[in-house]
Amino acid sequence: MATKKVVKKVKKVVKPVLKKKVKPVLKKKAKPAAKKAERYACSVCGLIVAVDQACGCAHVHKLICCSKVMKKK
């Protein structure tokens, strides 16, 4: 005769999930693009770039010379 094993049923305890108040993520405003007549200079070689026409993009373009970002003059 086969013996029967008694299996205990385990109930899973479900904890209530607390909803946290989430702060809305604020988008950073884009910096204005280079304006007409702005000048940028390279700190390594001394090259100067003058902006003739603004592109009108929403994001900023970085002018790079000698592997470094050019600074406003």
C-alpha positions in Angstrom: 0.0 0.0 0.0 1.3 3.4 -0.9 1.7 6.0 1.7 0.2 9.4 1.2 2.3 12.4 1.9 0.6 15.4 3.2 1.6 18.5 1.4 1.0 21.8 3.2 -0.3 24.5 1.1 1.7 27.7 1.5 -0.2 30.9 1.0 1.7 33.8 -0.5 1.5 36.9 1.5 0.8 39.9 -0.7 1.9 43.2 0.7 -0.1 46.2 -0.4 1.9 48.5 -2.7 2.2 52.0 -1.6 1.9 54.6 -4.4 4.6 57.2 -4.1 4.0 60.7 -5.3 6.1 61.2 -8.3 7.4 64.7 -9.1 6.9 65.6 -12.7 10.1 65.7 -14.7 10.7 69.2 -15.9 12.3 69.6 -19.3 15.3 71.8 -19.5 15.0 74.7 -21.8 17.3 74.6 -24.7 20.0 77.3 -24.7 19.6 79.7 -27.6 21.6 78.9 -30.7 24.5 81.1 -31.7 23.2 84.5 -32.8 24.4 86.5 -35.7 27.7 88.4 -35.1 28.8 86.2 -32.2 32.5 85.3 -32.1 34.1 82.2 -30.9 37.8 81.7 -30.2 40.0 78.6 -29.9 42.1 78.6 -26.7 44.8 76.4 -28.2 45.5 77.8 -31.7 43.7 81.2 -31.6 41.4 80.6 -34.5 38.4 83.0 -34.4 35.0 82.1 -35.9 32.3 84.7 -36.5 28.7 83.6 -37.0 27.2 85.1 -40.2 23.8 83.4 -40.0 21.9 81.8 -37.2 20.7 78.3 -38.0 17.4 78.5 -36.1 17.8 75.0 -34.5 16.3 74.3 -31.0 19.5 72.8 -29.7 23.0 74.3 -29.3 25.8 73.4 -31.7 29.2 73.1 -30.1 32.0 74.5 -32.2 35.1 72.3 -31.7 38.7 73.2 -32.7 41.9 71.4 -31.6 39.7 68.8 -29.9 38.3 71.4 -27.5 35.1 73.4 -27.4 35.5 77.0 -28.6 34.6 79.7 -26.1 32.7 82.9 -26.7 34.8 86.0 -27.2 
